[in-house]
């Protein structure tokens, strides 16, 4: 795993938003005794006072002894996918699909906030992709948006600038201190639900009404 994917500090290196991260290294085989929250939602608790993460839902793509990597799924930027395509000199070569074209680009987190990340299903065949499950992957290479422009992109996707990262033991500590609730992710919430409904919907997976939350609540 590259250093950029381990750190929780911003790494705003110069270059294109679609300079690919290196997902080619073989993933570390997790210890069965370790907590592995890949393909889970992190739901920010009221005690989460960090302005970046307050009120957010994060989809975790990777979690092991080295740290964790995820993408905020309910914090839009002022940019749409159409705007992003124009900025990287890609033009839709098909009849515009307003669902894709007008979709907002997410603020995925403070790590590498000048780079592009795409969560998508199905996985597909792109040059820099990290599978999360058999159906969901994270891609950082420009070829996925080239596929979107030609009508050959994934059926479901979420585009973000930046991602969220934690160092070894950092996320576990935040969960222990009631910073996050955790629950197995739901693809309908990840890809289909309106952004303003995602926080409440993620909580409902745990049987929790948002009004029931308090800063002193325990973690799942």
Residue pairs with C-beta under 8 A, 6 or more apart in sequence:
1 25
1 27
1 28
1 62
1 66
2 21
2 22
2 25
4 11
4 21
4 111
4 112
5 21
5 62
5 67
5 69
5 165
6 66
6 67
6 165
6 167
6 168
7 67
7 111
7 165
7 167
8 67
8 111
8 164
8 165
8 166
8 167
8 170
9 110
9 111
10 110
10 111
10 112
10 113
11 111
11 112
12 112
12 113
12 114
13 112
13 114
14 114
15 114
15 115
16 88
16 142
17 84
17 88
17 114
17 115
17 116
17 161
18 88
18 115
18 116
18 140
18 141
18 142
18 145
19 115
20 127
20 128
20 140
20 141
20 142
21 112
21 115
21 128
21 140
22 128
23 128
23 129
23 130
23 140
24 128
27 62
27 64
28 64
28 65
28 66
30 36
30 64
30 65
31 65
34 64
34 65
35 63
35 172
36 63
36 64
37 60
37 63
37 68
37 171
37 182
38 60
38 61
38 62
38 63
38 132
38 133
39 60
39 132
39 133
39 136
39 184
39 185
40 59
40 60
40 63
40 182
40 183
40 184
40 185
41 57
41 58
41 59
41 60
41 182
41 183
41 184
41 185
41 186
41 189
41 202
41 205
42 56
42 57
42 58
42 60
42 70
42 171
42 180
42 181
42 182
43 57
43 180
43 181
43 182
43 183
43 199
43 202
43 203
43 206
44 53
44 54
44 55
44 56
44 57
44 58
44 179
44 180
45 178
45 179
45 180
45 181
45 213
45 215
45 217
45 219
46 213
46 214
46 215
46 217
47 177
47 178
47 179
47 215
47 216
48 54
48 179
48 180
52 109
52 110
53 72
53 164
55 74
55 199
56 72
56 74
56 75
56 199
57 72
57 73
57 74
57 189
57 198
57 199
57 202
58 70
58 71
58 72
58 73
58 109
58 164
59 70
59 71
59 73
59 119
59 185
59 190
60 68
60 69
60 70
60 185
61 69
61 70
61 71
61 119
61 130
61 132
61 138
62 68
62 69
62 70
62 130
62 132
63 69
63 171
65 168
66 168
67 165
67 166
67 167
67 168
67 170
67 171
68 165
68 166
68 170
68 171
69 138
69 163
69 164
69 165
69 166
70 109
70 163
70 164
70 165
71 106
71 108
71 109
71 117
71 119
71 138
71 158
71 160
71 163
71 164
72 106
72 107
72 108
72 109
72 160
72 164
73 106
73 119
73 158
73 189
73 190
73 195
73 198
74 106
74 195
74 196
74 198
74 199
75 106
75 107
76 104
76 105
76 106
76 107
76 195
77 104
77 105
77 106
77 107
77 161
79 104
79 105
79 161
80 101
80 102
80 103
80 104
80 105
81 100
81 101
81 102
81 103
81 104
81 105
81 148
81 159
82 92
82 96
82 101
82 102
83 105
84 105
84 116
84 145
84 159
85 91
85 92
85 145
85 148
85 149
88 142
88 145
90 145
90 146
90 149
91 149
92 101
92 149
93 149
93 150
93 151
94 149
94 150
94 151
100 148
100 153
100 157
103 159
104 195
105 159
105 160
105 161
106 158
106 159
106 160
106 161
107 113
107 160
107 161
107 162
108 117
108 160
108 161
108 162
108 163
108 164
109 160
109 162
109 163
109 164
109 165
110 162
110 164
111 162
111 163
111 164
111 165
112 162
112 163
113 161
113 162
114 161
114 162
115 140
115 161
115 162
115 163
116 140
116 142
116 145
116 159
116 160
116 161
117 138
117 139
117 140
117 159
117 160
117 161
117 162
117 163
118 138
118 139
118 140
118 144
118 145
118 154
118 157
118 158
118 159
118 160
119 132
119 136
119 137
119 138
119 157
119 158
119 160
119 190
119 191
120 136
120 137
120 139
120 144
120 153
120 154
120 156
120 157
120 158
121 135
121 136
121 137
121 154
121 155
121 156
121 157
121 187
121 191
122 135
122 154
122 155
123 129
123 131
123 134
123 135
123 136
123 137
124 137
124 139
124 144
124 147
124 154
126 139
126 141
126 143
126 144
126 147
127 141
127 143
128 139
128 140
128 141
129 137
129 138
129 139
129 140
129 141
130 137
130 138
130 139
131 137
132 138
135 187
136 187
136 190
144 153
144 154
144 157
145 153
145 159
147 153
147 154
148 154
148 157
156 187
156 191
156 192
157 191
158 190
158 191
166 174
171 180
174 180
175 182
175 219
176 219
178 215
178 216
178 217
178 218
178 219
180 219
181 203
181 206
181 208
181 217
181 219
181 220
182 219
182 220
183 202
183 205
183 206
183 220
184 205
186 201
186 202
186 205
189 198
189 201
189 202
189 205
193 201
199 210
200 210
203 209
203 210
203 213
206 220
